[in-house]
Each structure stands twice: as structure tokens, then as C-alpha cells.
Amino acid sequence: MAAKKGTAKKYGKAATRKIQKVMHEWKEGSLHSGRSGPKVTSQKQAVAIALSEAREAGAKVPKKAPATRKRKAA
């Protein structure tokens, strides 16, 4: 699927390569959260780790969405 004319690509090549590498680790079962944390079993968490690592490496990745604030019940 081609990108629409006049719109920029969301992720750069370096970010895409990082995501592929991390997802491969996740499928093998060798992806851990943190330095020596537990194995990652969630696909969403694996993608989040990949994007975080890509951001740290300076790859073209959109900024992280701000957390939503919960309102207090009156």
C-alpha cells in the first residue's frame, strides 16, 4: 500500500528495522523487559519496547502520546 501523496511516512527505515529485530526476539521467546526482567509475552509490549529503543537510537518515530488524566468523582 503506497503512502498518500503529500503525506510524510510515519516511521523511518531505522525504526522499521528495530521493530523487526525486536519482534523476532519476541517470537523466539528471548525478549525481556528491562535489563534482566521477566520475559515479554504481550505483542503490544514488544512493539512498545521496539519503539522506545528506536527513539533512544534517534530513529524517526512519532512522539509518545501523553497519558490521559482521570477526573475525580465529585
N, CA, C and O atoms as a Tripos MOL2 file, in Angstrom:
@<TRIPOS>MOLECULE
protein
  296   295    74     0     0
PROTEIN
NO_CHARGES

@<TRIPOS>ATOM
      1 N           0.8450   -1.1710    0.0000 N.3       1 MET1
      2 CA          0.0000    0.0000    0.0000 C.3       1 MET1
      3 C           0.8900    1.2340    0.0000 C.2       1 MET1
      4 O           1.7410    1.3890    0.8770 O.2       1 MET1
      5 N           0.7010    2.0990   -0.9670 N.am      2 ALA2
      6 CA          1.5140    3.2980   -1.0970 C.3       2 ALA2
      7 C           0.9890    4.4020   -0.1970 C.2       2 ALA2
      8 O          -0.2060    4.4810    0.0890 O.2       2 ALA2
      9 N           1.9120    5.2580    0.2460 N.am      3 ALA3
     10 CA          1.5150    6.3940    1.0790 C.3       3 ALA3
     11 C           0.7880    7.4160    0.2060 C.2       3 ALA3
     12 O           1.0550    7.5290   -0.9900 O.2       3 ALA3
     13 N          -0.1320    8.1560    0.8220 N.am      4 LYS4
     14 CA         -0.8710    9.1680    0.0790 C.3       4 LYS4
     15 C           0.0780   10.2670   -0.3590 C.2       4 LYS4
     16 O           1.0500   10.5640    0.3360 O.2       4 LYS4
     17 N          -0.1900   10.8570   -1.4790 N.am      5 LYS5
     18 CA          0.6490   11.9270   -1.9880 C.3       5 LYS5
     19 C           0.5500   13.1280   -1.0490 C.2       5 LYS5
     20 O          -0.5450   13.5610   -0.6900 O.2       5 LYS5
     21 N           1.6890   13.6480   -0.6620 N.am      6 GLY6
     22 CA          1.7090   14.8230    0.1900 C.3       6 GLY6
     23 C           1.7720   14.5210    1.6750 C.2       6 GLY6
     24 O           1.7990   15.4430    2.4910 O.2       6 GLY6
     25 N           1.7980   13.2420    2.0410 N.am      7 THR7
     26 CA          1.9030   12.9100    3.4630 C.3       7 THR7
     27 C           3.2620   12.2610    3.7210 C.2       7 THR7
     28 O           3.7690   11.5020    2.8950 O.2       7 THR7
     29 N           3.8320   12.5670    4.8640 N.am      8 ALA8
     30 CA          5.1310   12.0090    5.2240 C.3       8 ALA8
     31 C           4.9530   10.6150    5.8250 C.2       8 ALA8
     32 O           3.9110   10.2980    6.3980 O.2       8 ALA8
     33 N           5.9910    9.7910    5.6820 N.am      9 LYS9
     34 CA          5.9530    8.4620    6.2930 C.3       9 LYS9
     35 C           6.0330    8.6140    7.7980 C.2       9 LYS9
     36 O           6.7330    9.4890    8.3080 O.2       9 LYS9
     37 N           5.3120    7.7570    8.5090 N.am     10 LYS10
     38 CA          5.2330    7.8540    9.9610 C.3      10 LYS10
     39 C           6.5210    7.3680   10.6370 C.2      10 LYS10
     40 O           6.9890    7.9850   11.5940 O.2      10 LYS10
     41 N           7.0930    6.2680   10.1420 N.am     11 TYR11
     42 CA          8.2900    5.6830   10.7280 C.3      11 TYR11
     43 C           9.4020    5.6410    9.6870 C.2      11 TYR11
     44 O           9.1430    5.4420    8.5000 O.2      11 TYR11
     45 N          10.6490    5.8310   10.1400 N.am     12 GLY12
     46 CA         11.8000    5.7650    9.2490 C.3      12 GLY12
     47 C          12.2780    4.3340    9.0640 C.2      12 GLY12
     48 O          11.7620    3.4110    9.6960 O.2      12 GLY12
     49 N          13.2790    4.1520    8.1820 N.am     13 LYS13
     50 CA         13.8130    2.8180    7.9080 C.3      13 LYS13
     51 C          14.4740    2.2050    9.1330 C.2      13 LYS13
     52 O          14.3220    1.0110    9.3950 O.2      13 LYS13
     53 N          15.2070    3.0200    9.8820 N.am     14 ALA14
     54 CA         15.9010    2.5130   11.0730 C.3      14 ALA14
     55 C          14.8920    2.0060   12.1010 C.2      14 ALA14
     56 O          15.1130    0.9750   12.7360 O.2      14 ALA14
     57 N          13.7820    2.7320   12.2650 N.am     15 ALA15
     58 CA         12.7490    2.3220   13.2130 C.3      15 ALA15
     59 C          12.1160    1.0020   12.7710 C.2      15 ALA15
     60 O          11.8530    0.1290   13.5980 O.2      15 ALA15
     61 N          11.8750    0.8630   11.4890 N.am     16 THR16
     62 CA         11.2770   -0.3610   10.9550 C.3      16 THR16
     63 C          12.1930   -1.5550   11.1960 C.2      16 THR16
     64 O          11.7300   -2.6290   11.5790 O.2      16 THR16
     65 N          13.5040   -1.3670   10.9710 N.am     17 ARG17
     66 CA         14.4660   -2.4460   11.1990 C.3      17 ARG17
     67 C          14.5070   -2.8340   12.6760 C.2      17 ARG17
     68 O          14.5850   -4.0180   13.0060 O.2      17 ARG17
     69 N          14.4550   -1.8450   13.5590 N.am     18 LYS18
     70 CA         14.4790   -2.1060   15.0030 C.3      18 LYS18
     71 C          13.2430   -2.9050   15.4240 C.2      18 LYS18
     72 O          13.3450   -3.8360   16.2230 O.2      18 LYS18
     73 N          12.0760   -2.5380   14.8840 N.am     19 ILE19
     74 CA         10.8380   -3.2440   15.2090 C.3      19 ILE19
     75 C          10.9180   -4.6880   14.7330 C.2      19 ILE19
     76 O          10.5070   -5.6000   15.4500 O.2      19 ILE19
     77 N          11.4470   -4.9050   13.5220 N.am     20 GLN20
     78 CA         11.5830   -6.2680   13.0040 C.3      20 GLN20
     79 C          12.4920   -7.1050   13.8960 C.2      20 GLN20
     80 O          12.1950   -8.2680   14.1720 O.2      20 GLN20
     81 N          13.6060   -6.5150   14.3510 N.am     21 LYS21
     82 CA         14.5630   -7.2270   15.1900 C.3      21 LYS21
     83 C          13.9350   -7.6080   16.5340 C.2      21 LYS21
     84 O          14.0680   -8.7440   16.9880 O.2      21 LYS21
     85 N          13.2600   -6.6600   17.1560 N.am     22 VAL22
     86 CA         12.6540   -6.9120   18.4670 C.3      22 VAL22
     87 C          11.5120   -7.9220   18.3540 C.2      22 VAL22
     88 O          11.3620   -8.7790   19.2250 O.2      22 VAL22
     89 N          10.7120   -7.8330   17.3020 N.am     23 MET23
     90 CA          9.6060   -8.7810   17.1290 C.3      23 MET23
     91 C          10.1400  -10.1910   16.9040 C.2      23 MET23
     92 O           9.5210  -11.1650   17.3330 O.2      23 MET23
     93 N          11.2800  -10.3040   16.2360 N.am     24 HIS24
     94 CA         11.9040  -11.6100   16.0430 C.3      24 HIS24
     95 C          12.3230  -12.1870   17.3980 C.2      24 HIS24
     96 O          12.1120  -13.3690   17.6700 O.2      24 HIS24
     97 N          12.9220  -11.3350   18.2490 N.am     25 GLU25
     98 CA         13.2980  -11.7760   19.6030 C.3      25 GLU25
     99 C          12.0660  -12.2180   20.3790 C.2      25 GLU25
    100 O          12.1000  -13.2290   21.0820 O.2      25 GLU25
    101 N          10.9690  -11.4580   20.2520 N.am     26 TRP26
    102 CA          9.7280  -11.7800   20.9670 C.3      26 TRP26
    103 C           9.1920  -13.1410   20.5290 C.2      26 TRP26
    104 O           8.7770  -13.9450   21.3630 O.2      26 TRP26
    105 N           9.2000  -13.3980   19.2140 N.am     27 LYS27
    106 CA          8.6910  -14.6770   18.7050 C.3      27 LYS27
    107 C           9.5530  -15.8460   19.1810 C.2      27 LYS27
    108 O           9.0390  -16.9330   19.4420 O.2      27 LYS27
    109 N          10.8720  -15.6190   19.2930 N.am     28 GLU28
    110 CA         11.7680  -16.6710   19.7860 C.3      28 GLU28
    111 C          11.5910  -16.9110   21.2810 C.2      28 GLU28
    112 O          11.9200  -17.9820   21.7920 O.2      28 GLU28
    113 N          11.0670  -15.8990   21.9790 N.am     29 GLY29
    114 CA         10.9040  -16.0060   23.4250 C.3      29 GLY29
    115 C          12.1140  -15.5190   24.1850 C.2      29 GLY29
    116 O          12.2900  -15.8590   25.3550 O.2      29 GLY29
    117 N          12.9610  -14.7190   23.5330 N.am     30 SER30
    118 CA         14.1720  -14.2330   24.1930 C.3      30 SER30
    119 C          14.1080  -12.7490   24.5460 C.2      30 SER30
    120 O          15.1200  -12.1670   24.9370 O.2      30 SER30
    121 N          12.9380  -12.1320   24.4130 N.am     31 LEU31
    122 CA         12.7890  -10.7080   24.7140 C.3      31 LEU31
    123 C          12.4040  -10.5360   26.1800 C.2      31 LEU31
    124 O          11.4430  -11.1390   26.6560 O.2      31 LEU31
    125 N          13.1640   -9.7100   26.8810 N.am     32 HIS32
    126 CA         12.9100   -9.4400   28.2930 C.3      32 HIS32
    127 C          12.6380   -7.9560   28.4780 C.2      32 HIS32
    128 O          13.1390   -7.1270   27.7190 O.2      32 HIS32
    129 N          11.8420   -7.6210   29.4900 N.am     33 SER33
    130 CA         11.5960   -6.2160   29.7910 C.3      33 SER33
    131 C          12.6490   -5.7480   30.7790 C.2      33 SER33
    132 O          12.9130   -6.4180   31.7780 O.2      33 SER33
    133 N          13.2400   -4.6190   30.5070 N.am     34 GLY34
    134 CA         14.3140   -4.1170   31.3600 C.3      34 GLY34
    135 C          15.5990   -4.8810   31.1270 C.2      34 GLY34
    136 O          15.7420   -5.5870   30.1280 O.2      34 GLY34
    137 N          16.5340   -4.7390   32.0510 N.am     35 ARG35
    138 CA         17.8350   -5.3970   31.8860 C.3      35 ARG35
    139 C          17.7410   -6.9040   32.0500 C.2      35 ARG35
    140 O          18.1980   -7.6560   31.1890 O.2      35 ARG35
    141 N          17.1610   -7.3410   33.1340 N.am     36 SER36
    142 CA         17.0430   -8.7910   33.3540 C.3      36 SER36
    143 C          15.6520   -9.1170   33.8730 C.2      36 SER36
    144 O          15.4800  -10.0160   34.6960 O.2      36 SER36
    145 N          14.6650   -8.3840   33.3860 N.am     37 GLY37
    146 CA         13.2890   -8.5670   33.8310 C.3      37 GLY37
    147 C          12.6510   -9.8140   33.2640 C.2      37 GLY37
    148 O          13.3160  -10.6180   32.6110 O.2      37 GLY37
    149 N          11.3580   -9.9790   33.5120 N.am     38 PRO38
    150 CA         10.6520  -11.1710   33.0290 C.3      38 PRO38
    151 C          10.5090  -11.1750   31.5090 C.2      38 PRO38
    152 O          10.6270  -10.1380   30.8570 O.2      38 PRO38
    153 N          10.2540  -12.3550   30.9620 N.am     39 LYS39
    154 CA         10.0420  -12.4750   29.5190 C.3      39 LYS39
    155 C           8.8030  -11.6990   29.1150 C.2      39 LYS39
    156 O           7.8170  -11.6440   29.8490 O.2      39 LYS39
    157 N           8.8700  -11.1020   27.9370 N.am     40 VAL40
    158 CA          7.7310  -10.3600   27.4070 C.3      40 VAL40
    159 C           6.8340  -11.3470   26.6850 C.2      40 VAL40
    160 O           7.2890  -12.0660   25.7950 O.2      40 VAL40
    161 N           5.5400  -11.3900   27.0650 N.am     41 THR41
    162 CA          4.6080  -12.3120   26.4160 C.3      41 THR41
    163 C           3.5860  -11.5610   25.5700 C.2      41 THR41
    164 O           2.9310  -12.1620   24.7190 O.2      41 THR41
    165 N           3.4420  -10.2620   25.7900 N.am     42 SER42
    166 CA          2.4540   -9.4640   25.0760 C.3      42 SER42
    167 C           3.0560   -8.8600   23.8060 C.2      42 SER42
    168 O           4.1420   -8.2810   23.8380 O.2      42 SER42
    169 N           2.3460   -9.0000   22.7000 N.am     43 GLN43
    170 CA          2.8070   -8.4300   21.4410 C.3      43 GLN43
    171 C           2.8210   -6.9040   21.5120 C.2      43 GLN43
    172 O           3.7250   -6.2660   20.9740 O.2      43 GLN43
    173 N           1.8290   -6.3210   22.1710 N.am     44 LYS44
    174 CA          1.7760   -4.8620   22.3110 C.3      44 LYS44
    175 C           2.9760   -4.3420   23.0900 C.2      44 LYS44
    176 O           3.5450   -3.3070   22.7440 O.2      44 LYS44
    177 N           3.3620   -5.0630   24.1450 N.am     45 GLN45
    178 CA          4.5060   -4.6420   24.9380 C.3      45 GLN45
    179 C           5.7910   -4.7560   24.1180 C.2      45 GLN45
    180 O           6.6870   -3.9220   24.2550 O.2      45 GLN45
    181 N           5.8880   -5.7710   23.2780 N.am     46 ALA46
    182 CA          7.0640   -5.9420   22.4260 C.3      46 ALA46
    183 C           7.1990   -4.7660   21.4580 C.2      46 ALA46
    184 O           8.3000   -4.2560   21.2520 O.2      46 ALA46
    185 N           6.0950   -4.3390   20.8690 N.am     47 VAL47
    186 CA          6.1180   -3.2050   19.9440 C.3      47 VAL47
    187 C           6.5020   -1.9300   20.6970 C.2      47 VAL47
    188 O           7.2710   -1.1160   20.1860 O.2      47 VAL47
    189 N           5.9740   -1.7540   21.9040 N.am     48 ALA48
    190 CA          6.2970   -0.5740   22.7130 C.3      48 ALA48
    191 C           7.7880   -0.5310   23.0430 C.2      48 ALA48
    192 O           8.4000    0.5370   23.0090 O.2      48 ALA48
    193 N           8.3710   -1.6760   23.3590 N.am     49 ILE49
    194 CA          9.8020   -1.7510   23.6440 C.3      49 ILE49
    195 C          10.6010   -1.3830   22.4000 C.2      49 ILE49
    196 O          11.5820   -0.6440   22.4850 O.2      49 ILE49
    197 N          10.1840   -1.8970   21.2450 N.am     50 ALA50
    198 CA         10.8800   -1.6150   19.9890 C.3      50 ALA50
    199 C          10.8520   -0.1260   19.6650 C.2      50 ALA50
    200 O          11.8750    0.4480   19.2930 O.2      50 ALA50
    201 N           9.6830    0.5020   19.8040 N.am     51 LEU51
    202 CA          9.5700    1.9280   19.5070 C.3      51 LEU51
    203 C          10.3940    2.7610   20.4810 C.2      51 LEU51
    204 O          11.0040    3.7580   20.0920 O.2      51 LEU51
    205 N          10.4120    2.3520   21.7470 N.am     52 SER52
    206 CA         11.1940    3.0570   22.7540 C.3      52 SER52
    207 C          12.6880    2.9880   22.4200 C.2      52 SER52
    208 O          13.3950    3.9930   22.4950 O.2      52 SER52
    209 N          13.1550    1.8010   22.0530 N.am     53 GLU53
    210 CA         14.5590    1.6350   21.6880 C.3      53 GLU53
    211 C          14.8960    2.4290   20.4310 C.2      53 GLU53
    212 O          15.9830    2.9980   20.3340 O.2      53 GLU53
    213 N          13.9790    2.4740   19.4700 N.am     54 ALA54
    214 CA         14.2070    3.2340   18.2430 C.3      54 ALA54
    215 C          14.3040    4.7300   18.5460 C.2      54 ALA54
    216 O          15.1410    5.4280   17.9750 O.2      54 ALA54
    217 N          13.4430    5.2230   19.4490 N.am     55 ARG55
    218 CA         13.5010    6.6350   19.8450 C.3      55 ARG55
    219 C          14.8470    6.9690   20.4760 C.2      55 ARG55
    220 O          15.4480    7.9990   20.1700 O.2      55 ARG55
    221 N          15.3150    6.0820   21.3650 N.am     56 GLU56
    222 CA         16.6000    6.2980   22.0360 C.3      56 GLU56
    223 C          17.7390    6.3400   21.0310 C.2      56 GLU56
    224 O          18.7020    7.0850   21.2150 O.2      56 GLU56
    225 N          17.6380    5.5450   19.9660 N.am     57 ALA57
    226 CA         18.6780    5.4960   18.9440 C.3      57 ALA57
    227 C          18.5890    6.6790   17.9790 C.2      57 ALA57
    228 O          19.4680    6.8600   17.1360 O.2      57 ALA57
    229 N          17.5280    7.4840   18.0990 N.am     58 GLY58
    230 CA         17.3950    8.6690   17.2550 C.3      58 GLY58
    231 C          16.6820    8.4190   15.9420 C.2      58 GLY58
    232 O          16.7670    9.2440   15.0320 O.2      58 GLY58
    233 N          15.9830    7.3060   15.8200 N.am     59 ALA59
    234 CA         15.2590    6.9960   14.5850 C.3      59 ALA59
    235 C          13.9980    7.8480   14.4750 C.2      59 ALA59
    236 O          13.5250    8.4000   15.4690 O.2      59 ALA59
    237 N          13.4590    7.9500   13.2680 N.am     60 LYS60
    238 CA         12.2550    8.7430   13.0460 C.3      60 LYS60
    239 C          11.0410    7.9600   13.5370 C.2      60 LYS60
    240 O          10.5640    7.0370   12.8780 O.2      60 LYS60
    241 N          10.5550    8.3550   14.7110 N.am     61 VAL61
    242 CA          9.3930    7.7230   15.3380 C.3      61 VAL61
    243 C           8.5560    8.8460   15.9260 C.2      61 VAL61
    244 O           9.1140    9.7620   16.5300 O.2      61 VAL61
    245 N           7.2260    8.8110   15.7720 N.am     62 PRO62
    246 CA          6.3900    9.8570   16.3720 C.3      62 PRO62
    247 C           6.5590    9.9230   17.8820 C.2      62 PRO62
    248 O           6.9070    8.9300   18.5200 O.2      62 PRO62
    249 N           6.3100   11.0950   18.4460 N.am     63 LYS63
    250 CA          6.4200   11.2710   19.8910 C.3      63 LYS63
    251 C           5.3960   10.4060   20.5990 C.2      63 LYS63
    252 O           4.3380   10.0860   20.0580 O.2      63 LYS63
    253 N           5.7400   10.0370   21.8310 N.am     64 LYS64
    254 CA          4.8550    9.2320   22.6550 C.3      64 LYS64
    255 C           3.6180   10.0570   23.0160 C.2      64 LYS64
    256 O           3.7380   11.2340   23.3550 O.2      64 LYS64
    257 N           2.4430    9.4540   22.9460 N.am     65 ALA65
    258 CA          1.2030   10.1620   23.2870 C.3      65 ALA65
    259 C           1.1690   10.4310   24.7830 C.2      65 ALA65
    260 O           1.5250    9.5570   25.5730 O.2      65 ALA65
    261 N           0.7460   11.6300   25.1860 N.am     66 PRO66
    262 CA          0.6900   11.9130   26.6230 C.3      66 PRO66
    263 C          -0.3620   11.0560   27.3090 C.2      66 PRO66
    264 O          -1.3820   10.7070   26.7140 O.2      66 PRO66
    265 N          -0.1020   10.7230   28.5570 N.am     67 ALA67
    266 CA         -1.0530    9.9130   29.3270 C.3      67 ALA67
    267 C          -2.2970   10.7390   29.6150 C.2      67 ALA67
    268 O          -2.2050   11.9430   29.8530 O.2      67 ALA67
    269 N          -3.4390   10.1060   29.5930 N.am     68 THR68
    270 CA         -4.6860   10.8140   29.8820 C.3      68 THR68
    271 C          -4.8720   10.9060   31.3890 C.2      68 THR68
    272 O          -4.5270    9.9790   32.1210 O.2      68 THR68
    273 N          -5.4140   12.0190   31.8460 N.am     69 ARG69
    274 CA         -5.6460   12.2310   33.2700 C.3      69 ARG69
    275 C          -7.0550   11.8190   33.6230 C.2      69 ARG69
    276 O          -8.0010   12.0850   32.8820 O.2      69 ARG69
    277 N          -7.1850   11.1660   34.7660 N.am     70 LYS70
    278 CA         -8.5080   10.7480   35.2310 C.3      70 LYS70
    279 C          -9.1050   11.8720   36.0800 C.2      70 LYS70
    280 O          -8.3990   12.5090   36.8610 O.2      70 LYS70
    281 N         -10.3840   12.1040   35.9250 N.am     71 ARG71
    282 CA        -11.0570   13.1220   36.7190 C.3      71 ARG71
    283 C         -11.5160   12.5210   38.0310 C.2      71 ARG71
    284 O         -11.8480   11.3390   38.1170 O.2      71 ARG71
    285 N         -11.5260   13.3690   39.0550 N.am     72 LYS72
    286 CA        -12.0230   12.9270   40.3500 C.3      72 LYS72
    287 C         -13.5460   12.9320   40.3270 C.2      72 LYS72
    288 O         -14.1680   13.8380   39.7710 O.2      72 LYS72
    289 N         -14.1290   11.9270   40.9290 N.am     73 ALA73
    290 CA        -15.5910   11.8690   41.0380 C.3      73 ALA73
    291 C         -16.0310   12.8430   42.1240 C.2      73 ALA73
    292 O         -15.4690   12.8600   43.2190 O.2      73 ALA73
    293 N         -17.0350   13.6510   41.8150 N.am     74 ALA74
    294 CA        -17.4790   14.6740   42.7940 C.3      74 ALA74
    295 C         -18.3830   14.1100   43.8510 C.2      74 ALA74
    296 O         -18.8320   14.8410   44.7330 O.2      74 ALA74
@<TRIPOS>BOND
     1     1     2 1
     2     2     3 1
     3     3     4 2
     4     3     5 am
     5     5     6 1
     6     6     7 1
     7     7     8 2
     8     7     9 am
     9     9    10 1
    10    10    11 1
    11    11    12 2
    12    11    13 am
    13    13    14 1
    14    14    15 1
    15    15    16 2
    16    15    17 am
    17    17    18 1
    18    18    19 1
    19    19    20 2
    20    19    21 am
    21    21    22 1
    22    22    23 1
    23    23    24 2
    24    23    25 am
    25    25    26 1
    26    26    27 1
    27    27    28 2
    28    27    29 am
    29    29    30 1
    30    30    31 1
    31    31    32 2
    32    31    33 am
    33    33    34 1
    34    34    35 1
    35    35    36 2
    36    35    37 am
    37    37    38 1
    38    38    39 1
    39    39    40 2
    40    39    41 am
    41    41    42 1
    42    42    43 1
    43    43    44 2
    44    43    45 am
    45    45    46 1
    46    46    47 1
    47    47    48 2
    48    47    49 am
    49    49    50 1
    50    50    51 1
    51    51    52 2
    52    51    53 am
    53    53    54 1
    54    54    55 1
    55    55    56 2
    56    55    57 am
    57    57    58 1
    58    58    59 1
    59    59    60 2
    60    59    61 am
    61    61    62 1
    62    62    63 1
    63    63    64 2
    64    63    65 am
    65    65    66 1
    66    66    67 1
    67    67    68 2
    68    67    69 am
    69    69    70 1
    70    70    71 1
    71    71    72 2
    72    71    73 am
    73    73    74 1
    74    74    75 1
    75    75    76 2
    76    75    77 am
    77    77    78 1
    78    78    79 1
    79    79    80 2
    80    79    81 am
    81    81    82 1
    82    82    83 1
    83    83    84 2
    84    83    85 am
    85    85    86 1
    86    86    87 1
    87    87    88 2
    88    87    89 am
    89    89    90 1
    90    90    91 1
    91    91    92 2
    92    91    93 am
    93    93    94 1
    94    94    95 1
    95    95    96 2
    96    95    97 am
    97    97    98 1
    98    98    99 1
    99    99   100 2
   100    99   101 am
   101   101   102 1
   102   102   103 1
   103   103   104 2
   104   103   105 am
   105   105   106 1
   106   106   107 1
   107   107   108 2
   108   107   109 am
   109   109   110 1
   110   110   111 1
   111   111   112 2
   112   111   113 am
   113   113   114 1
   114   114   115 1
   115   115   116 2
   116   115   117 am
   117   117   118 1
   118   118   119 1
   119   119   120 2
   120   119   121 am
   121   121   122 1
   122   122   123 1
   123   123   124 2
   124   123   125 am
   125   125   126 1
   126   126   127 1
   127   127   128 2
   128   127   129 am
   129   129   130 1
   130   130   131 1
   131   131   132 2
   132   131   133 am
   133   133   134 1
   134   134   135 1
   135   135   136 2
   136   135   137 am
   137   137   138 1
   138   138   139 1
   139   139   140 2
   140   139   141 am
   141   141   142 1
   142   142   143 1
   143   143   144 2
   144   143   145 am
   145   145   146 1
   146   146   147 1
   147   147   148 2
   148   147   149 am
   149   149   150 1
   150   150   151 1
   151   151   152 2
   152   151   153 am
   153   153   154 1
   154   154   155 1
   155   155   156 2
   156   155   157 am
   157   157   158 1
   158   158   159 1
   159   159   160 2
   160   159   161 am
   161   161   162 1
   162   162   163 1
   163   163   164 2
   164   163   165 am
   165   165   166 1
   166   166   167 1
   167   167   168 2
   168   167   169 am
   169   169   170 1
   170   170   171 1
   171   171   172 2
   172   171   173 am
   173   173   174 1
   174   174   175 1
   175   175   176 2
   176   175   177 am
   177   177   178 1
   178   178   179 1
   179   179   180 2
   180   179   181 am
   181   181   182 1
   182   182   183 1
   183   183   184 2
   184   183   185 am
   185   185   186 1
   186   186   187 1
   187   187   188 2
   188   187   189 am
   189   189   190 1
   190   190   191 1
   191   191   192 2
   192   191   193 am
   193   193   194 1
   194   194   195 1
   195   195   196 2
   196   195   197 am
   197   197   198 1
   198   198   199 1
   199   199   200 2
   200   199   201 am
   201   201   202 1
   202   202   203 1
   203   203   204 2
   204   203   205 am
   205   205   206 1
   206   206   207 1
   207   207   208 2
   208   207   209 am
   209   209   210 1
   210   210   211 1
   211   211   212 2
   212   211   213 am
   213   213   214 1
   214   214   215 1
   215   215   216 2
   216   215   217 am
   217   217   218 1
   218   218   219 1
   219   219   220 2
   220   219   221 am
   221   221   222 1
   222   222   223 1
   223   223   224 2
   224   223   225 am
   225   225   226 1
   226   226   227 1
   227   227   228 2
   228   227   229 am
   229   229   230 1
   230   230   231 1
   231   231   232 2
   232   231   233 am
   233   233   234 1
   234   234   235 1
   235   235   236 2
   236   235   237 am
   237   237   238 1
   238   238   239 1
   239   239   240 2
   240   239   241 am
   241   241   242 1
   242   242   243 1
   243   243   244 2
   244   243   245 am
   245   245   246 1
   246   246   247 1
   247   247   248 2
   248   247   249 am
   249   249   250 1
   250   250   251 1
   251   251   252 2
   252   251   253 am
   253   253   254 1
   254   254   255 1
   255   255   256 2
   256   255   257 am
   257   257   258 1
   258   258   259 1
   259   259   260 2
   260   259   261 am
   261   261   262 1
   262   262   263 1
   263   263   264 2
   264   263   265 am
   265   265   266 1
   266   266   267 1
   267   267   268 2
   268   267   269 am
   269   269   270 1
   270   270   271 1
   271   271   272 2
   272   271   273 am
   273   273   274 1
   274   274   275 1
   275   275   276 2
   276   275   277 am
   277   277   278 1
   278   278   279 1
   279   279   280 2
   280   279   281 am
   281   281   282 1
   282   282   283 1
   283   283   284 2
   284   283   285 am
   285   285   286 1
   286   286   287 1
   287   287   288 2
   288   287   289 am
   289   289   290 1
   290   290   291 1
   291   291   292 2
   292   291   293 am
   293   293   294 1
   294   294   295 1
   295   295   296 2
@<TRIPOS>SUBSTRUCTURE
     1 MET1         2 RESIDUE 1 A MET
     2 ALA2         6 RESIDUE 1 A ALA
     3 ALA3        10 RESIDUE 1 A ALA
     4 LYS4        14 RESIDUE 1 A LYS
     5 LYS5        18 RESIDUE 1 A LYS
     6 GLY6        22 RESIDUE 1 A GLY
     7 THR7        26 RESIDUE 1 A THR
     8 ALA8        30 RESIDUE 1 A ALA
     9 LYS9        34 RESIDUE 1 A LYS
    10 LYS10       38 RESIDUE 1 A LYS
    11 TYR11       42 RESIDUE 1 A TYR
    12 GLY12       46 RESIDUE 1 A GLY
    13 LYS13       50 RESIDUE 1 A LYS
    14 ALA14       54 RESIDUE 1 A ALA
    15 ALA15       58 RESIDUE 1 A ALA
    16 THR16       62 RESIDUE 1 A THR
    17 ARG17       66 RESIDUE 1 A ARG
    18 LYS18       70 RESIDUE 1 A LYS
    19 ILE19       74 RESIDUE 1 A ILE
    20 GLN20       78 RESIDUE 1 A GLN
    21 LYS21       82 RESIDUE 1 A LYS
    22 VAL22       86 RESIDUE 1 A VAL
    23 MET23       90 RESIDUE 1 A MET
    24 HIS24       94 RESIDUE 1 A HIS
    25 GLU25       98 RESIDUE 1 A GLU
    26 TRP26      102 RESIDUE 1 A TRP
    27 LYS27      106 RESIDUE 1 A LYS
    28 GLU28      110 RESIDUE 1 A GLU
    29 GLY29      114 RESIDUE 1 A GLY
    30 SER30      118 RESIDUE 1 A SER
    31 LEU31      122 RESIDUE 1 A LEU
    32 HIS32      126 RESIDUE 1 A HIS
    33 SER33      130 RESIDUE 1 A SER
    34 GLY34      134 RESIDUE 1 A GLY
    35 ARG35      138 RESIDUE 1 A ARG
    36 SER36      142 RESIDUE 1 A SER
    37 GLY37      146 RESIDUE 1 A GLY
    38 PRO38      150 RESIDUE 1 A PRO
    39 LYS39      154 RESIDUE 1 A LYS
    40 VAL40      158 RESIDUE 1 A VAL
    41 THR41      162 RESIDUE 1 A THR
    42 SER42      166 RESIDUE 1 A SER
    43 GLN43      170 RESIDUE 1 A GLN
    44 LYS44      174 RESIDUE 1 A LYS
    45 GLN45      178 RESIDUE 1 A GLN
    46 ALA46      182 RESIDUE 1 A ALA
    47 VAL47      186 RESIDUE 1 A VAL
    48 ALA48      190 RESIDUE 1 A ALA
    49 ILE49      194 RESIDUE 1 A ILE
    50 ALA50      198 RESIDUE 1 A ALA
    51 LEU51      202 RESIDUE 1 A LEU
    52 SER52      206 RESIDUE 1 A SER
    53 GLU53      210 RESIDUE 1 A GLU
    54 ALA54      214 RESIDUE 1 A ALA
    55 ARG55      218 RESIDUE 1 A ARG
    56 GLU56      222 RESIDUE 1 A GLU
    57 ALA57      226 RESIDUE 1 A ALA
    58 GLY58      230 RESIDUE 1 A GLY
    59 ALA59      234 RESIDUE 1 A ALA
    60 LYS60      238 RESIDUE 1 A LYS
    61 VAL61      242 RESIDUE 1 A VAL
    62 PRO62      246 RESIDUE 1 A PRO
    63 LYS63      250 RESIDUE 1 A LYS
    64 LYS64      254 RESIDUE 1 A LYS
    65 ALA65      258 RESIDUE 1 A ALA
    66 PRO66      262 RESIDUE 1 A PRO
    67 ALA67      266 RESIDUE 1 A ALA
    68 THR68      270 RESIDUE 1 A THR
    69 ARG69      274 RESIDUE 1 A ARG
    70 LYS70      278 RESIDUE 1 A LYS
    71 ARG71      282 RESIDUE 1 A ARG
    72 LYS72      286 RESIDUE 1 A LYS
    73 ALA73      290 RESIDUE 1 A ALA
    74 ALA74      294 RESIDUE 1 A ALA
